[in-house]
Amino acid sequence: MTETQPDDGLRYPLSAPGAMTPPVEWPRLRQKCPVAHVTLPSGDRAALLTRYEDVKLALCDPRLSREGLARPDAARITAGEAGSVFDSPMARALNAEGQERWRRMVGKWFTAKRMQALVPRIEAMTDRLVDGMLEHGRPADLVRHLAFPLPVYVICDMLGVPESDRDDFKNWSDTFLNLSKYTAAEMGAAHRAFAEYMAALVTEKRREPQDDLISQLITATDAEGRPMSEPALAATGQALLLAGHETTAGFITTMAGVLLADRSRWERLLDDRSLIRSAVEEVLRFEPYTGFGMLRYVHEDTEVPSGVVLAQGTTVVCSMAAANRDTGAFAGAEDMDLGRTPNPHLAFGAGPHSCLGQPLARTEMQTVLGVLLRRLPTLELAVDPDELHRVEGLITTPLSELPVRW
């Protein structure tokens, strides 16, 4: 049996030597201590999983749940965690609705087929943003000019949210996803403001429905003919706006950064555009540091494939990014293979709680990459990759900026 790591002060999240480099502890943890004791920013203890098979089981096994994170004995991420994204009024409203029921009602609007129908609009939005970046001149920050605004435009358009409100969403999401910057009172105030905004928007859509997702969800029912509750409708809008822009913006930025850090990758895609789809999947797998990971609460003793028993009451941190670099699951895991197939990475999680919006994220990434290759074939980093930095203290750890030239 593999032993868990004794208490040696390992604090989580782990730091990385550079924005494009994974934490140095990953290989050692995967090999010698796949279930490691870590201390979270709150001071609470958790078990960190870094092997592919362990992480996949934890994400899929019903003996571990996301709902259990609301239990009083579950580890808290931040001190005084009155409303972090993992245990917030938004999360509680969705849990009360029933995760499986909620996913069935919302998931049908995020199929690959529906997302494919959005490609012309996403492409047009991307072209307009590239026009703006060209007008600005070089060097330009790809985050500010493209990676951040595009997902906001797309998800606001889908939900029927005025684009003029996107700065409010940025402020709210920064508060929700921050691990240390804001007090419990500030986080609580942000949650209330966001919930009140979405509740008012739902009321407006109920009064004057339009061709948008919120209007459709208002009239949608489950298999038993029951509609979604008012709190769940508002929470759904919150959840989709958070996931629909913050995470995707980070993925788009990292995609460009990873491909341009070694420009032979960019050149290969210029030579063979058929690799765009597999390249996006490899970027998702290779992403050097995808943030905090997913949390699960252990409801009964569970043995993971590495041979360690997770005790009932343990809070588990599933590091999908570490699992995606597991050489036991991926040949040449530390190398980037733009044509890798199959590629069963865990960037979007796995099992019943895998990311609902992954078809949208994939569609946006593929579309953006296609437009950039077409419009800016000479695109390159304007700084050395070692000069890039990530936003510290956030659950999602996006790149703070990505200076480029062409």
C-alpha positions in Angstrom: 0.0 0.0 0.0 1.2 3.5 -0.8 1.5 5.6 2.3 0.0 9.1 2.6 2.4 11.9 3.3 3.0 12.8 6.9 2.4 16.4 8.1 5.3 18.3 6.6 3.8 21.7 6.0 2.8 21.2 2.4 0.5 24.1 1.6 -2.0 24.2 -1.2 -2.3 25.6 -3.8 1.2 24.7 -4.7 3.5 27.3 -6.2 5.1 27.0 -9.6 8.5 28.3 -10.7 6.9 30.1 -13.7 3.6 30.9 -15.4 4.2 28.2 -18.1 5.8 25.7 -15.7 3.9 23.2 -13.5 4.7 22.8 -9.8 7.9 20.9 -9.2 6.3 18.7 -6.6 3.9 17.0 -9.0 6.2 14.1 -10.2 7.4 13.3 -6.7 3.8 13.3 -5.4 2.5 11.1 -8.2 5.3 8.6 -7.7 5.8 8.5 -4.0 2.8 10.2 -2.3 -0.3 10.2 -4.6 -2.5 11.0 -1.6 -0.8 13.9 0.2 -1.8 15.8 3.3 -2.1 19.5 2.5 -3.1 22.7 4.4 -5.5 25.0 2.6 -5.5 28.8 2.9 -8.1 28.5 5.6 -5.7 26.4 7.7 -8.0 23.3 7.3 -6.5 20.0 6.1 -7.3 18.1 2.9 -6.1 15.2 0.9 -4.5 16.1 -2.5 -4.8 13.6 -5.3 -2.3 13.8 -8.2 -2.5 10.4 -10.1 -4.8 10.1 -13.0 -6.7 7.0 -11.9 -7.1 8.3 -8.4 -8.5 11.7 -9.5 -10.8 10.1 -12.0 -12.3 7.7 -9.4 -12.7 10.6 -6.9 -14.6 12.6 -9.5 -16.9 9.7 -10.5 -17.5 7.6 -7.4 -20.8 8.4 -5.6 -19.1 7.8 -2.3 -17.5 11.2 -2.8 -19.7 14.2 -3.5 -19.6 17.9 -4.1 -22.8 18.4 -2.1 -20.9 17.1 1.0 -18.7 20.2 1.0 -21.6 22.0 2.7 -21.2 19.7 5.8 -19.8 21.4 8.9 -16.9 19.0 9.1 -15.8 19.6 5.5 -12.6 21.6 5.0 -13.1 25.3 4.1 -10.9 26.8 1.4 -10.5 30.3 2.9 -10.7 31.5 6.4 -14.3 32.6 7.4 -15.6 31.1 4.2 -19.0 32.6 4.3 -19.9 32.3 0.7 -16.9 31.1 -1.4 -17.8 29.7 -4.8 -17.6 26.1 -3.4 -20.1 26.7 -0.6 -22.1 29.8 -1.5 -25.8 30.7 -1.7 -25.5 30.0 -5.5 -24.0 26.5 -4.9 -26.6 25.8 -2.2 -29.5 26.9 -4.5 -28.3 24.5 -7.2 -27.8 21.7 -4.7 -31.3 22.2 -3.4 -32.6 21.8 -6.9 -30.9 18.5 -7.2 -27.7 18.3 -9.3 -28.9 15.5 -11.6 -32.2 17.2 -12.3 -30.5 20.6 -12.8 -28.0 19.1 -15.2 -30.7 17.4 -17.3 -32.6 20.7 -17.6 -29.7 22.9 -18.4 -27.4 20.4 -20.2 -29.6 20.0 -23.2 -28.8 23.6 -24.2 -25.1 22.9 -24.2 -24.8 20.0 -26.7 -22.0 20.0 -29.2 -24.6 20.4 -32.0 -26.1 23.6 -30.4 -22.6 24.9 -29.9 -21.6 24.3 -33.5 -24.5 26.5 -34.5 -22.9 29.3 -32.6 -19.6 29.2 -34.6 -20.5 31.8 -37.2 -21.4 34.3 -34.4 -18.3 33.5 -32.3 -16.1 33.8 -35.4 -17.6 37.2 -36.3 -17.1 38.4 -32.7 -13.5 37.2 -32.8 -12.8 38.9 -36.1 -14.1 42.2 -34.6 -11.9 41.9 -31.6 -8.9 41.1 -33.7 -9.7 44.2 -35.8 -9.6 46.2 -32.6 -6.3 44.7 -31.6 -4.8 45.5 -35.0 -6.1 49.1 -34.7 -4.4 49.3 -31.3 -1.1 48.3 -32.7 1.7 46.1 -31.5 2.5 44.9 -29.0 -0.9 44.2 -27.7 -2.3 42.3 -24.7 -4.2 39.3 -26.0 -6.0 39.0 -22.6 -7.5 42.5 -22.7 -8.2 42.6 -26.5 -9.5 39.1 -27.1 -9.3 36.4 -24.4 -11.3 38.1 -21.8 -14.0 40.1 -23.8 -14.9 37.2 -26.2 -16.3 34.8 -23.6 -18.2 37.6 -21.9 -19.8 38.6 -25.2 -20.6 34.9 -26.0 -22.2 34.0 -22.6 -24.0 37.4 -22.3 -25.4 36.8 -25.8 -26.5 33.3 -24.9 -28.2 34.3 -21.6 -29.7 37.5 -22.8 -27.6 39.7 -20.5 -26.8 43.3 -21.6 -23.1 43.5 -22.6 -22.9 46.9 -20.7 -23.0 44.9 -17.5 -19.9 42.8 -18.2 -17.7 44.9 -15.9 -20.0 44.0 -13.0 -19.5 40.3 -13.8 -15.8 40.7 -13.8 -15.8 42.3 -10.4 -18.2 39.7 -9.0 -16.2 36.8 -10.4 -12.9 38.2 -9.1 -14.4 38.3 -5.6 -15.9 34.7 -5.8 -12.8 33.1 -7.1 -10.2 34.9 -4.9 -8.7 32.8 -2.1 -7.4 35.6 0.1 -8.0 39.1 -1.1 -11.6 39.7 0.2 -13.2 39.4 3.6 -16.2 37.2 4.4 -18.3 40.4 4.5 -17.1 41.5 1.1 -17.7 38.1 -0.4 -21.2 38.0 1.1 -22.0 41.4 -0.3 -20.8 40.4 -3.7 -23.0 37.2 -3.6 -26.0 39.2 -2.6 -25.5 41.8 -5.3 -25.0 39.2 -8.0 -28.0 37.2 -6.8 -30.2 40.3 -6.8 -29.1 41.2 -10.3 -29.9 37.8 -11.7 -33.2 37.6 -9.8 -34.2 40.9 -11.4 -33.1 39.7 -14.8 -35.2 36.5 -14.4 -38.2 38.7 -13.5 -37.6 40.8 -16.6 -37.3 37.8 -18.9 -40.5 36.3 -17.4 -42.3 39.5 -18.2 -40.8 40.0 -21.6 -39.3 36.7 -22.8 -36.8 36.8 -25.6 -34.7 34.3 -27.7 -32.2 33.6 -25.0 -31.3 30.8 -22.6 -32.8 32.3 -19.4 -36.1 32.9 -21.2 -36.1 29.3 -22.3 -35.2 27.9 -18.9 -38.1 29.9 -17.3 -40.6 27.9 -19.4 -38.7 24.6 -19.3 -39.8 21.6 -17.1 -38.3 18.4 -16.0 -39.6 14.9 -16.9 -42.3 15.2 -14.2 -43.4 18.6 -15.6 -41.9 20.7 -12.8 -40.2 24.0 -13.6 -37.0 25.2 -12.1 -37.4 27.2 -8.9 -36.8 30.9 -8.8 -33.7 30.7 -6.7 -32.3 28.0 -9.0 -33.0 30.1 -12.1 -31.0 33.0 -10.6 -28.2 30.7 -9.5 -28.1 29.1 -12.9 -27.5 32.5 -14.5 -24.7 33.2 -11.9 -23.0 29.8 -12.4 -23.1 30.0 -16.2 -21.8 33.6 -16.3 -19.0 32.7 -13.9 -17.9 29.5 -15.7 -18.8 30.8 -19.1 -16.3 33.7 -19.1 -13.7 33.4 -16.4 -12.6 29.8 -17.1 -12.8 30.1 -20.9 -10.9 33.3 -20.9 -8.1 31.6 -19.0 -8.1 28.6 -21.4 -7.9 30.9 -24.5 -5.0 32.8 -23.0 -3.1 29.7 -22.0 -3.8 28.2 -25.4 -2.1 31.1 -27.1 0.7 31.2 -24.6 1.5 27.5 -24.8 1.4 27.4 -28.6 3.6 30.6 -29.0 6.0 29.7 -26.2 7.5 27.1 -28.6 6.7 28.6 -32.0 7.3 25.3 -33.8 3.9 24.4 -32.4 2.3 27.4 -34.1 4.1 26.7 -37.3 2.8 23.2 -37.4 -0.7 24.4 -37.1 -0.2 26.9 -39.9 0.9 24.0 -42.0 -1.9 21.7 -41.0 -5.2 23.4 -39.9 -6.8 19.9 -39.5 -4.9 19.7 -36.2 -6.9 22.5 -34.6 -9.3 20.2 -32.8 -6.7 17.8 -31.4 -4.4 20.8 -30.6 -7.1 22.3 -28.4 -7.5 19.0 -26.5 -3.8 18.8 -26.0 -3.6 22.3 -24.7 -6.3 21.4 -22.2 -4.3 18.4 -21.1 -0.9 20.1 -21.2 -2.0 23.3 -19.4 0.8 23.8 -16.9 -1.4 24.9 -14.0 -5.2 24.9 -14.2 -5.8 26.3 -10.7 -7.2 24.8 -7.6 -8.9 21.7 -9.0 -12.2 20.2 -7.9 -13.2 19.4 -4.3 -15.0 16.3 -3.0 -16.2 15.2 0.4 -15.7 11.5 1.3 -19.0 10.0 2.7 -17.6 6.5 3.4 -14.1 5.0 3.5 -13.0 4.6 -0.1 -9.8 3.0 -1.5 -8.4 4.7 -4.5 -6.4 2.8 -7.2 -3.1 3.8 -5.7 -4.0 1.7 -2.7 -4.7 4.5 -0.2 -8.0 4.5 1.8 -9.7 7.9 2.0 -11.3 8.1 5.4 -14.9 9.1 5.8 -15.1 12.9 6.5 -12.0 13.7 4.4 -12.1 16.6 2.0 -10.3 15.7 -1.2 -8.6 18.1 -3.7 -8.6 16.6 -7.2 -5.8 18.1 -9.2 -6.8 17.4 -12.8 -3.8 19.4 -14.0 -1.4 17.1 -12.1 -3.3 14.0 -13.3 -3.1 15.2 -16.9 0.7 15.0 -16.7 0.7 11.4 -15.3 3.1 9.3 -17.3 1.1 6.2 -16.3 -1.9 7.6 -18.2 -0.3 9.5 -21.1 2.7 8.4 -23.1 5.2 11.3 -23.2 3.0 13.2 -20.7 5.5 16.0 -20.2 5.7 16.6 -24.0 3.1 18.4 -26.1 1.7 16.3 -29.0 -0.7 18.4 -31.1 -2.0 15.3 -32.8 -2.4 13.2 -29.6 -5.4 10.9 -29.9 -7.1 9.5 -27.9 -6.7 12.2 -25.3 -8.9 11.4 -22.3 -7.7 14.4 -20.2 -9.5 15.5 -17.1 -9.4 19.3 -17.7 -13.2 19.4 -17.5 -13.5 16.8 -14.7 -15.2 13.5 -15.2 -18.3 11.6 -14.3 -21.7 13.1 -13.4 -20.3 16.5 -12.3 -18.0 17.1 -15.3 -18.1 20.7 -16.6 -21.5 21.3 -18.2 -20.1 24.1 -20.5 -17.3 22.1 -22.0 -18.8 22.0 -25.5 -19.0 25.8 -25.4 -15.4 26.2 -24.1 -14.1 23.8 -26.8 -16.1 25.6 -29.5 -14.7 29.0 -28.5 -11.1 27.7 -28.3 -11.3 26.0 -31.6 -12.9 29.1 -33.3 -10.5 31.5 -31.8 -7.5 29.4 -32.8 -8.8 29.2 -36.4 -9.3 33.0 -36.6 -5.9 33.8 -35.2 -4.1 31.4 -37.6 -6.1 33.0 -40.5 -5.7 36.6 -39.5 -2.4 36.7 -37.7 -0.1 33.9 -39.0 3.0 35.9 -37.8 1.7 36.1 -34.3 4.4 35.7 -31.6 5.0 36.5 -28.0 6.3 40.0 -27.3 8.1 38.9 -24.2 10.1 35.9 -23.1 7.8 33.1 -21.8 9.7 33.4 -18.4 8.4 36.9 -18.1 4.7 35.9 -18.1 2.8 35.9 -14.8 -0.4 34.4 -13.4 -2.9 36.2 -11.2 -2.1 35.0 -7.7 -4.7 34.1 -5.2 -7.4 33.1 -7.6 -9.0 29.6 -7.9 -8.5 29.7 -11.6 -4.9 31.2 -11.8 -5.2 32.9 -15.3 -2.3 34.6 -17.0 -2.4 38.3 -16.0 -1.5 39.4 -19.5 -0.2 38.0 -22.7 1.8 40.5 -24.7 1.9 39.6 -28.4 3.1 41.1 -31.7 2.7 40.2 -35.4 
